[in-house]
């Protein structure tokens, strides 16, 4: 098995169909397959072989697709990294996966700087690097059949934070991703006539597996944008014949503020919201304005995205649907015992979509499972028809605008400031972002708290979405008898005050 065969099959059966529309360029499946083969040949010529890591730190675009499928075709393991990672977040990830080759941009190359501390990184493909991307392609030929791999072999490593905020590499096999791609394509009734708009980052499981892989499997076209830009999105609706729209709640809120929304969507037949659950009033407002449902699914990086899906034929507003295909969901009590229908407990998942484990983290991998069941860390229940409802997160992770924020990572930086005696970072309800990152601080005696200074300090060390939108001071933070800050009590207290 090799995931890249999906691309090869699409090129064989629909060679002239558009595979990707990006930066004003239309690339057919025959052309994308030839470019990916050249990339695979180039990697092989440089001595990379099956199972070896290839880092890809690029924005959404044609080069990302070529590098990714080139790595898969060569039998390598693709390691896609967020193109906007600050240097202090990028280097620990590189140290963890230790790629022999990294494909990136000239700006990221400058941030990496001298490579003396990265002895494993033999080649950097970037303008000004060891060789440019065009030179890598020139090393290969147009024919390079995908190297045969075991279905359990790792195809890609996707980095996600843990409860401590330290990134963990989720090892997804060819079978894991293939399972989810088939499930998405079937549930969404995808076909070769679809055009899927993707501005969500392709390093993320939703952009990579749910959108990109299911579209390639179906021989549809990817309309790629490097990020969300309202004018560009509206332009794509108007000019590119987009039929499938994927976004996060904050973007649906922005679009609902536009006039004549139904006409602006053009050929869109299907809408999907990822990350935080949609507020019911937003789903209903969208239906009224456009005549379209906003479909929701439930998944995580460790499950290669799809776990449950809210159906075309029986769409339950407020639910995240039922498991597709061979995926199973159970609700467990704190000891890992199944709970009866309707009772709340931890959502657990089993199926061929579930990860192989975390890279270099055997103990974390062990703790992620109860026997064959992957523990989600989320609280939910199943109704009488098998529909899953999310109640709360057992973990403290915040989802804001579709991005994951791990409070401890932000808190540890705040504790470096002399004016901060105690702090807790929580997510408060927000109609646009799902949750807004909020820092609650007990100020140290003798110091003044300057919110702008704190914000500047954090922006220099964190991705922008992780920086709190508000800094609140309190004389005392709620604590347990053992002195532990009670985040849930804190969130309740702040929510009641708002």
N, C-alpha and C positions, 0 to 999 in steps of 0.2 A: 504493500500500500504506500502511496505517496500523494499528499494533498495536491501537489502540482499537476497531477493527472486531470484534475478538474479543469484547469486551464488548457491542457493539451486536448481534452475532449471538446471543449467549447470551440477551440481553434479548428478542430477537425470538422465539426458539424456546422459551425456558423462562422467561417473564416472572415467574412466581410461585415459581420455585425460589429458595431462599435463596442469596444470593451471598456474604454475610459475616455472621458472628456475632461481635460484639465488644462488650465492656463491657455485657453483658446485653441488647443490641439485635440483632434479626434484620432484615437488609435484603435485599429480593428483588432479582433482576436488573433488573426494571423500575425499581425505586427507585434502585439504584446508577447505572444508565444516565442517569436523569433528573438526579441530583445531579452526575454528571460533566459532563453537558451544561451545567448551570448554571455550573459552574466554568469550562468552556471559554468560555462566553459572557461571564463576568465578566472573564477574562483578555483576551479580545478587546476588550471595552469599555474596558479600561485601556490599550489600544494595543499589546499583545503579539501578535506574529504568528509565522508559520512560521520555524523555525530559531533562535528566541530562547530563552535559558536561563531556566528557572524552577527555583529552588532549593526543595527540600522537606526540611526538617529537623524531622521529627515522629516520635514513637514509633509503633509498629504500631497500627493502628486504622482506623476508617472514614474519618476525615479524610485519612489518608495515601492511601488508595485513590482518594478523590474528587479530591484535588489532582493525583495522578499521572495518572489517566486524563483529567482535565480538561486538563492540559497537553498530553498526546498528542493529544486530539481537536482542540485548537486549532492543532495542527501545531508546537507548541513542543518544546523539548528538555527532558526531565525530568532534574533533577540531584538525586537522593536522597542525603542526607547523614546519617550516624549521629547519632541524637538525643542521644547522650551525649558528643559531641566536646567536649573542653575548648576554651576560647576561643582558646588559642594554636595549636590544631590546626585550628579552624574557619576563622579569618580567612585563613590562606594559601590554603585551598581556595576560599573565596569570591573571593579576588583572582585565582585562576587561571581560574575559570569565568565570573566577572563576571556573575552573574544580574541581570536588571533587576528581578526580583521574588523575594522569599523568603517561603515559608510556614513558620511556625515557632510556637513556644510563647512564653508570656510570660517564662518563665525564661531561654530562650535570647536573647530580645530584650534582657533586662537585661544578659546577658553581652556581647552585641555592643556595647552602649553607644552613644556618639555615632557617627554615621555619616559624619562629615566625611572620614574616610580611605577611605570606600567610595562614591565618587561615582557609580559605575555602578548602585548599589542604589537604585532609585527608589521602590519600595514594599515595605513589610514587612507581611505579613498575619499578625497575631497579636493576642491580647488586649493592648490598650495600644499597638498598632502603628498604622500608617497607616489600616488598616481591619481589622475582624475577619473571620474566615472566613465567617460567616453573611452579612456585608455583600458579600463577593465573590460568593457564590452568588446574592444578590438582584439583582446586576447582569445576570445571564444569564437565559435562558429554558429551558424543559424540552426543547426540540428543538434539537440542534446536531450535525448529521452530521459525522463525523470528516473533517478536512481531508486531501485527497489528498497523499501524499508519495511521493518516489521510494524504492524499496526500499533504496537505498544511503544515504539520508539518515539522519542520526543521530537516534535516538529517545530515547536516554538516555545520560548520562555517569555512570559508576560509578567512584568513587575507590578506588584500591588503592595500597599502598605499593610502592616499588621497592627495589632492593638497598641504596640509601642511606637508605631510610625516608621519603624525600620522596614525598608522595602524587602519583599520576599519574591523570589522568582518562581512563578507557578509553571510547572512543567506540563505542557499540554501535548498529548500524543497525536499522531496522524488520525487515529480512530476517534479521540476526543473531539477534535475540531470537525472531522468529517460528519460525525453524528449530529452535532449541533447545526452544521450547515444544511444538512438534509432536513432536519426538523424545522428550521426557520423557513426554508424554501417551500416546504409542504404547507406549513401553517399559513404562510403569507400568499400562497398561490402564485409564486414567482414564475416568471417565464422569460423567454428571450426577447420579448417586446418591452420589458420593464426598463425604466431608467431610475436608478436609486441615487438620491442626493446624499452625499456624505461630506459633512464639514466637521464631524466629530473625529478626534485624533485616531489614526489607524493603529497606533500602538496600544490603544485601549481595547479590551475584549469586545465591547459593543461595536465599535467601528470595524475592528478586524474580523471578528467571527460572524456576528449577527448581520452586519451589512455587507462587508466585502466578500467574505467567503461564500455566503449564500447567493450573492449576485453572480459571482464567477461560476459557481456550480450550475446556475440556471441560464448562463450565457446572456445575461442582461448587461446593461451598461451602467458603469459607475460615473456619476457626475461629481467630480472631486473639487472641493474648495479647501484651502489651507486652514481655514477656521471660520467661525460664524461672522458673517458680514451681512446685515439685513438687505442692503442694496443688491449684493451679489446673489443672495438667496432668491429675492424677487425676480432678478434677472434670469436666474436659472429656471424658475417656474415659467417665465414668459418665453424664453428662447430655446430651452433644452428639452422640453417635453417631459419633465420630471413626473413620474407616476407614483413614486414611493418617497415619503418624507419622514425622516428620522430626526428627532430633536429631544430636548430635555424640557421640563416644565417651564423654566424661565423664558425660553424662546417662544413657546406657545402663548405665554402671557403677552409678550411683545407683539406677536402677530395679531392677537385678538384686539389690539388697540388700533389696527388699521381699518380703514373703510374698504368696502367692496371686497372682502376677503375671499369669498367663494370664487369670484372672477380672477383674482390674483393667483390663486392656486393652479389655475389652468387644468392640466391633465391629471393632477394628483388624484389617485384612487384609494390610497392607503396611507394612514398616519400612525406612527409609533412613538411612544414616549419612553425614554430610558431613565435610569437612575432613580431619583426620589419619586414616590407615588404622587400622582396628580390629585389635586383637590377636586372633589366631585363637581363643584360649581364650575370649574374650568372645563372639565370634560363635557358638561351639559352646554356650556356657552359655545364651545367649539362646534358641537353637533348642531346647535341652532344656527350658527353663522355659516357653516360649510356643508351641512348634511352628512358629514363624515364622522365616524367614531375615532377616538384616539385609543388605539390598542396599547395595552400594557402587558409586559412580560416580567418574569422574575428570573434573575440569574446572577452569577458572579463570575469573577475570573476563574476561580477554582472549578467551576462547572462548565467552562467553555461557553459561557453566556446562558443559553436557554435552559431553564428548569421547568417553568410553567408558561402558558400562553393563553391570553383571553381571546376566545374564538370569534371568527367571522359570524358563525351561525347561531351562537348563543353567548352574546357578549354581556357579561355582568359588570356593570359599573361599580367600582370600588374593590373589585377582586383583581388578582393577577393571573387568574385562569387555572387551567389544569395541566398536568404533565403531558408532553408530547412523546410519541414513539415509545422507546424502551426506557424512558426515564421514570424513576419512582420517587415519590415524596412521602415522608412519614413525619408525624409530629411526635417528639420524644419528651419525656420528663427529664429532670436533672440527672437521673441515673442512666439515661439512655434506653428507657423502656417506652414502647409505643403507647400513645394516648388515644382514647376513643374519639370519634368524630365530634367536632364542636369544641373540644377542650384545647386551651392554649398551651403551647410548649415550643421547644426549639425545632425549627424546620431542618430536616435532614434529607439528604439526597443520595440516591444510588443509581448508577447507570453507566453506559459506555462513554458518556460525556465527562465523567468526573476525572479530575487531574491525576497524574502519576505521583504528585507530591511536590514539595518545595525544594528547589535547588539548594544543595549544601546544608539543608536544615532537617535532618532526620527526626529530631525531637518535635519540632513544629509540625512535621508531616504526621507523626504518630498522634499528636494531640488533636489534629484536625478531624480525626475519624473516630467513630464508635463502630468497631468491626468494619463492615463494608460501607457504612453510612458516613457520608461527609457532613460534618456539623457546620451549619451556616452561620451560627451566632445570631440569628434573627428569630424573633418570636412571632408565631402565627397560628392559624387553625384552618381546618378543612371543613367545608359545609357538607350538607347531605348529598350534593351532586359532585363532590370531589374538587370544588373550586377552592383555591388557596387565598386566604386573606392575611395580609401582613399587619401585625399589631404594633410591634416596636422592634428596635434593635437591642439585642442583649449587649452588644459591644457599644463603645462610646463613639464610634466613628460618626462623623458628620458628612452628609451629602449636600453640597451646595452647588447649584447650577450644573449638576451632573458630575461633579468632581468629588473624590473622596478626600477628606481631611481628617487626620489622626491627631486628636487634641494634645497628646503628650509631646509630640514633635514641636508644636507651637509653644507649649508650656515650658519646655526645657530651655527654649531661647528666651522667653520672658524672664525666667529665673536668673538669667545672666545679667539682668538689669538691676542696678542697686536700689531703684525706687520700688521694686516689686518684692514684697515680703511673702505673699502667698498668691496663687492664681489658679484659675480653672477655666478651661476653654470648653464651651458648649455650643450646641446648635439650637437656635431658637426658631420657631416657625416663621416662615417668610413666604408670602404669596407668590413672589416672583422666582426666588432662588430655591424654594423648598425648605431650606434652612439657611440662616445667616450665621456665619462664624462670629462668636461673641466671646471676648475675654473679660472675665470677672476678676478683679484684682484687689487684694488688700495691700494698701500702700504702706511702705516702710516709714516709720516715724522720722521726721526731719527731712523728708524728700517731697518734692512736688511731682505729680504725675502729668506728663505732657503727652497726650494721645498722639499727636502728630509725630513726635520724636520716636515713640514706640512703633508707630506704623512704618516710618522710614527705616528704622532698625530691622524690622521683620522683612520688609520688601527686599532688602539687600541680601537676605539669607533664605528666603522661601519663594516658591511660586506664588504669583499674585493672588490666586484663589484661596490660598491658605491663610492669608493675612486677615485678621479679624476686621469686620466692618464696624464694630463698636467696642469701646473699652469702658467698662462699668466698674466703679469703685464701690467696695462694701467694707464696713467696719469688721465684720466677721463672716466667713463663709460657712454654710451648714456642714456639720461634721458628725460622724458616728462616734460611738464611745471610744473607739480605738484611734480617733483622730483623722480618719479618712474622710476626705471631702465627698459629700453626697451629691453627685452631679444631677441625679434625677430630681432631688429636692430643690437644688439650685435652679434647674430649668423650670420647674413648676412655679417657684417663687417669682422668677423673672417674667414668666409668661402671664401670671396673674396680675403683675404690676403694669403690663403693657396694654 
